[in-house]
Amino acid sequence: MSYQHERSQRHPLPNAGRVEDFTAPFLWTAGLLLFVVLFAIWAAYGMATVLILSALADVLLKRRR
């Protein structure tokens, strides 16, 4: 049984080949997860550890650019 005939008569969907931009939702989710992780580290190890980790992450991210 061949379905080639059915496929050839279908019209393409609107906006076929385009992908929605999920940059803003990703950044919001990443920010929220970062907040939760830093809050958990603060609760477990204290504010000094969070400040050191944040400063270290800031330095490492600046080097990669």
C-alpha positions as CSV (number, residue, x, y, z in Angstrom):
1,M,0.0,0.0,0.0
2,S,1.5,3.3,-1.1
3,Y,0.8,6.6,0.6
4,Q,2.8,8.7,-1.9
5,H,-0.4,9.9,-3.5
6,E,-1.8,11.3,-0.3
7,R,1.4,13.2,0.6
8,S,1.7,14.8,-2.8
9,Q,-1.7,16.5,-2.6
10,R,-1.3,18.0,0.9
11,H,-0.6,21.7,1.2
12,P,2.3,22.7,3.5
13,L,1.4,23.9,7.0
14,P,1.6,27.7,7.7
15,N,5.0,28.8,8.8
16,A,6.5,25.4,7.8
17,G,10.2,25.3,8.4
18,R,10.1,28.0,11.1
19,V,10.9,27.5,14.7
20,E,9.5,29.6,17.5
21,D,12.1,31.7,19.5
22,F,12.3,30.3,23.0
23,T,15.2,32.5,24.2
24,A,13.2,34.5,26.7
25,P,11.5,31.5,28.4
26,F,14.8,29.8,28.6
27,L,16.5,32.8,30.2
28,W,13.6,33.1,32.7
29,T,13.8,29.4,33.6
30,A,17.6,29.5,33.9
31,G,17.5,32.5,36.1
32,L,14.9,30.9,38.4
33,L,16.9,27.7,38.6
34,L,20.1,29.7,39.4
35,F,18.2,31.5,42.2
36,V,17.0,28.2,43.7
37,V,20.4,26.6,43.5
38,L,22.1,29.6,45.1
39,F,19.4,29.7,47.8
40,A,19.9,26.0,48.6
41,I,23.7,26.5,48.8
42,W,23.2,29.5,51.1
43,A,20.9,27.5,53.3
44,A,23.4,24.6,53.5
45,Y,26.8,26.3,53.6
46,G,26.2,30.0,54.3
47,M,26.3,33.3,52.5
48,A,30.1,33.4,52.1
49,T,30.0,30.3,50.0
50,V,27.4,31.7,47.7
51,L,29.3,35.0,47.2
52,I,32.5,33.1,46.5
53,L,30.8,30.8,44.0
54,S,29.1,33.7,42.3
55,A,32.3,35.7,42.0
56,L,34.1,32.6,40.6
57,A,31.3,32.0,38.1
58,D,31.5,35.7,37.0
59,V,35.3,35.5,36.5
60,L,35.0,32.2,34.5
61,L,32.2,33.5,32.3
62,K,34.1,36.6,31.4
63,R,37.1,34.6,30.3
64,R,35.2,32.6,27.8
65,R,34.0,35.6,25.7
